Amino acid sequence: MRIGLITPEPGHPLLAAAAALLAPGHTVEALDPAAAAEVPGPVADVYLLKSRTPRALELARHLEGRGAPVVNTAAATALCQDRTAMAELALRAGLPFAGTRTVGSLSAWAAAGAPLRCPVVVKSRRSRRGDLVARVDDAAGLRELAARWPEEPVVVQDFAPNSGWDHKLWAIGDQVFAAVRRSELSPGGRGPNLPSAPSELPAGWADLVRAAGEAFALDVFGVDIIDAGGGEPLIVDVNAFPGLRGQPGAPEALAALALRRAAGMGRAGTGSVGSGSAGSGSASTGSASTGSGGSGSAGPGSAGPGSAGTGSAGTGSVGPGSAGPGRVGSGSVAAP
């Protein structure tokens, strides 16, 4: 089999380890999207899209147009960069996703002077590395933020009290990986990922991660969840092809997935789909994101979560990913 890596960083730990596992019996080729707009000659049996730049998405679409399977598809990857579209799809699919309102640029929203229900979490609409994620507690805080990010298109989520710890869950195919991290909006600021075993997740959370993958048509992805109380999950972000650094078993899972997709097994290379009715209720928070951007919200408290073991693959206890609260709004200037 020929496996292509669409990435400017073929030495990324996850990709390099997966490539080493594949190399003895297969050909692994790296494509830098900044240098290759097209691929002459026969296409590979599968491509792994580990980049979100416009050039990378253009290259992925070119390869899909020539019949090559791409993991994840260009359409699914692009959708995860738009937090408005992300929230809309999640709620249509019945996922418990944080309610999200689109308010246009920060400067226009702040200038409108509409009443502000605080606290809120303000995030860049476009998820990317170094994007805006901030808690706003009053009108003065909003004006200060708008002065620093005046033309930034943003979305707004109500702050949901929680422990201050984000559950970082990832999936490669059906295999779920887990960690916890102190949120960037907690009093102590963002902390490092701490190991957590998928078997220790609350009932239904691993299945909820898989349901998110189905809704977004993703094979390699991350789902950020906060515990809204009593083990009730609230999804605050979905990421296409995160790094999964330091997750035992992740390179093996990625190598196996690549071979399955190369053999024509598994999800078809289509865009995102969603089904089911959206839940209702007030908007909630976000949490720190993985990969390209951040999306976060956190409640008070600095105490860490319960003890967690290390582990790689695992499936959580059986339980449905039930629909939850949330709403999606839009408009150029709107009050939260």
Rosetta blueprint (number, residue, H / E / L):
1 M L
2 R E
3 I E
4 G E
5 L E
6 I E
7 T L
8 P L
9 E L
10 P L
11 G L
12 H L
13 P H
14 L H
15 L H
16 A H
17 A H
18 A H
19 A H
20 A H
21 L H
22 L H
23 A L
24 P L
25 G L
26 H L
27 T E
28 V E
29 E E
30 A E
31 L E
32 D L
33 P L
34 A L
35 A L
36 A L
37 A L
38 E L
39 V L
40 P L
41 G L
42 P L
43 V L
44 A L
45 D L
46 V E
47 Y E
48 L E
49 L E
50 K L
51 S L
52 R L
53 T L
54 P H
55 R H
56 A H
57 L H
58 E H
59 L H
60 A H
61 R H
62 H H
63 L H
64 E H
65 G H
66 R L
67 G L
68 A L
69 P L
70 V E
71 V E
72 N L
73 T L
74 A H
75 A H
76 A H
77 T H
78 A H
79 L H
80 C L
81 Q L
82 D E
83 R H
84 T H
85 A H
86 M H
87 A H
88 E H
89 L H
90 A H
91 L H
92 R H
93 A L
94 G L
95 L L
96 P L
97 F E
98 A L
99 G L
100 T E
101 R E
102 T E
103 V E
104 G E
105 S E
106 L H
107 S H
108 A H
109 W H
110 A H
111 A H
112 A H
113 G L
114 A L
115 P L
116 L L
117 R L
118 C L
119 P L
120 V E
121 V E
122 V E
123 K E
124 S E
125 R L
126 R E
127 S L
128 R L
129 R L
130 G L
131 D L
132 L L
133 V E
134 A E
135 R E
136 V E
137 D L
138 D L
139 A H
140 A H
141 G H
142 L H
143 R H
144 E H
145 L H
146 A H
147 A H
148 R H
149 W L
150 P L
151 E L
152 E L
153 P E
154 V E
155 V E
156 V E
157 Q E
158 D E
159 F L
160 A L
161 P L
162 N L
163 S L
164 G L
165 W E
166 D E
167 H E
168 K E
169 L E
170 W E
171 A E
172 I E
173 G L
174 D L
175 Q E
176 V E
177 F E
178 A E
179 A E
180 V E
181 R E
182 R E
183 S L
184 E L
185 L L
186 S L
187 P L
188 G L
189 G L
190 R L
191 G L
192 P L
193 N L
194 L E
195 P E
196 S E
197 A L
198 P H
199 S H
200 E H
201 L L
202 P L
203 A L
204 G L
205 W H
206 A H
207 D H
208 L H
209 V H
210 R H
211 A H
212 A H
213 G H
214 E H
215 A H
216 F H
217 A L
218 L L
219 D L
220 V E
221 F E
222 G E
223 V E
224 D E
225 I E
226 I E
227 D E
228 A L
229 G L
230 G L
231 G L
232 E L
233 P E
234 L E
235 I E
236 V E
237 D E
238 V E
239 N E
240 A E
241 F L
242 P L
243 G L
244 L L
245 R L
246 G L
247 Q L
248 P L
249 G L
250 A H
251 P H
252 E H
253 A H
254 L H
255 A H
256 A H
257 L H
258 A H
259 L H
260 R H
261 R H
262 A H
263 A L
264 G L
265 M L
266 G L
267 R L
268 A L
269 G L
270 T L
271 G L
272 S L
273 V L
274 G L
275 S L
276 G L
277 S L
278 A L
279 G L
280 S L
281 G L
282 S L
283 A L
284 S L
285 T L
286 G L
287 S L
288 A L
289 S L
290 T L
291 G L
292 S L
293 G L
294 G L
295 S L
296 G L
297 S L
298 A L
299 G L
300 P L
301 G L
302 S L
303 A L
304 G L
305 P L
306 G L
307 S L
308 A L
309 G L
310 T L
311 G L
312 S L
313 A L
314 G L
315 T L
316 G L
317 S L
318 V L
319 G L
320 P L
321 G L
322 S L
323 A L
324 G L
325 P L
326 G L
327 R L
328 V E
329 G E
330 S L
331 G L
332 S L
333 V L
334 A L
335 A L
336 P L
